[in-house]
């Protein structure tokens, strides 16, 4: 699935569910701080999306889409503990992009892959709206947080450091 297909799938899902959102077109940018400045949102309103690999055993691993506020970092120890793993680290760019179905810097706070468990830090959900690149470097969304939670159905756990 290409980035544009992932973008179209997201917009279709949001429209189907009656979500309240706004689209921002901007210069190509994937870094949270820089794109937040282009959009004009506070950094803590940005959904920073990181794919984390957790080893559960010698041959078993799981992947988590960890979503934290833009001014925070993913606490790998917290993600590891949630899954009862022995190790947690950032997924390789190839694995992250395959599971997220978009390039790094554009990963959505939604999982469209059953192998990618969505976990969101509760601090992000305190914002009335969240902002994120929409599977494209040149396009972002502002999405009502209540609609995000209803549609994405994330596991909510403290994973920000």
NORLIN-V357788 format. One record per residue. N is the residue number from 1. RES is the residue in one small letter. SS is DSSP state (H for helix, E for strand, L for the rest). OMEGA is omega as a letter, one per 40 degrees, with the letter a starting at -180 (* if undefined). D_LAST is the distance of its C-alpha to the last C-alpha in Angstrom with 1 decimal. Layout:
N | RES | SS | OMEGA | D_LAST
N | RES | SS | OMEGA | D_LAST
This chain:
1 | x | L | a | 32.0
2 | x | L | i | 31.7
3 | x | H | a | 29.2
4 | x | H | i | 32.0
5 | x | H | i | 32.6
6 | x | H | i | 29.0
7 | x | H | a | 29.1
8 | x | H | i | 32.4
9 | x | H | i | 31.2
10 | x | H | a | 28.3
11 | x | H | i | 30.7
12 | x | H | i | 33.2
13 | x | H | a | 30.9
14 | x | H | i | 29.7
15 | x | H | i | 33.4
16 | x | H | a | 34.6
17 | x | L | i | 32.3
18 | x | L | a | 33.1
19 | x | L | i | 29.6
20 | x | L | a | 29.3
21 | x | E | i | 28.0
22 | x | E | i | 28.9
23 | x | E | i | 29.2
24 | x | E | i | 28.5
25 | x | E | a | 30.3
26 | x | L | i | 29.2
27 | x | L | a | 29.4
28 | x | L | a | 27.7
29 | x | L | i | 24.1
30 | x | L | a | 21.0
31 | x | L | a | 18.4
32 | x | H | a | 16.2
33 | x | H | a | 17.0
34 | x | H | a | 20.7
35 | x | H | i | 21.3
36 | x | H | i | 19.9
37 | x | H | i | 22.4
38 | x | H | a | 25.1
39 | x | H | a | 24.5
40 | x | L | i | 24.2
41 | x | L | i | 21.1
42 | x | L | a | 18.3
43 | x | H | a | 15.2
44 | x | H | i | 13.1
45 | x | H | a | 15.9
46 | x | E | i | 15.4
47 | x | E | i | 14.3
48 | x | E | a | 12.6
49 | x | E | a | 13.9
50 | x | E | i | 13.3
51 | x | E | a | 15.7
52 | x | E | i | 14.5
53 | x | E | i | 17.3
54 | x | E | i | 17.3
55 | x | E | i | 20.3
56 | x | L | a | 21.9
57 | x | L | a | 24.9
58 | x | L | a | 27.1
59 | x | L | a | 28.1
60 | x | L | i | 25.8
61 | x | E | i | 22.6
62 | x | E | i | 20.8
63 | x | E | a | 18.9
64 | x | E | i | 16.2
65 | x | E | a | 15.6
66 | x | E | a | 11.9
67 | x | E | a | 11.7
68 | x | E | i | 9.0
69 | x | E | a | 10.0
70 | x | L | i | 11.3
71 | x | L | a | 9.7
72 | x | L | i | 6.1
73 | x | L | i | 5.2
74 | x | E | i | 5.9
75 | x | L | a | 4.9
76 | x | H | i | 8.6
77 | x | H | i | 9.4
78 | x | H | i | 8.7
79 | x | H | i | 10.8
80 | x | H | a | 13.3
81 | x | H | i | 13.8
82 | x | H | a | 14.4
83 | x | H | a | 17.1
84 | x | L | a | 18.4
85 | x | L | i | 18.2
86 | x | L | a | 19.0
87 | x | E | i | 16.9
88 | x | E | i | 14.4
89 | x | E | i | 14.4
90 | x | E | i | 14.8
91 | x | L | i | 18.2
92 | x | L | i | 21.0
93 | x | H | a | 21.8
94 | x | H | a | 25.0
95 | x | H | a | 23.5
96 | x | H | a | 20.8
97 | x | H | i | 23.6
98 | x | H | a | 26.0
99 | x | H | a | 23.8
100 | x | H | i | 22.5
101 | x | L | i | 26.0
102 | x | L | a | 25.0
103 | x | L | i | 24.2
104 | x | L | a | 20.8
105 | x | L | a | 19.8
106 | x | L | a | 21.5
107 | x | L | a | 19.8
108 | x | L | i | 20.2
109 | x | L | i | 17.9
110 | x | L | i | 20.9
111 | x | L | i | 22.1
112 | x | L | a | 25.7
113 | x | L | a | 25.8
114 | x | L | i | 26.1
115 | x | L | a | 24.4
116 | x | E | a | 21.1
117 | x | E | a | 19.2
118 | x | E | i | 17.3
119 | x | E | a | 14.2
120 | x | E | i | 12.6
121 | x | L | a | 9.8
122 | x | L | i | 12.2
123 | x | L | i | 10.9
124 | x | H | a | 12.5
125 | x | H | i | 15.5
126 | x | H | i | 16.2
127 | x | L | i | 17.6
128 | x | L | i | 21.3
129 | x | E | i | 21.1
130 | x | E | a | 18.7
131 | x | E | i | 19.6
132 | x | E | i | 19.5
133 | x | E | a | 21.8
134 | x | E | i | 24.3
135 | x | E | i | 25.0
136 | x | E | i | 26.7
137 | x | L | a | 25.8
138 | x | L | a | 28.3
139 | x | E | i | 27.5
140 | x | E | i | 24.7
141 | x | E | i | 24.6
142 | x | E | a | 23.7
143 | x | E | i | 23.7
144 | x | E | a | 24.1
145 | x | H | i | 21.0
146 | x | H | i | 23.5
147 | x | H | i | 25.3
148 | x | H | a | 22.3
149 | x | H | a | 21.4
150 | x | H | a | 25.1
151 | x | H | a | 25.7
152 | x | H | a | 22.6
153 | x | L | a | 22.3
154 | x | L | i | 18.7
155 | x | E | a | 17.2
156 | x | E | a | 14.8
157 | x | L | i | 12.0
158 | x | L | a | 8.6
159 | x | L | a | 6.6
160 | x | E | i | 3.8
161 | x | L | * | 0.0
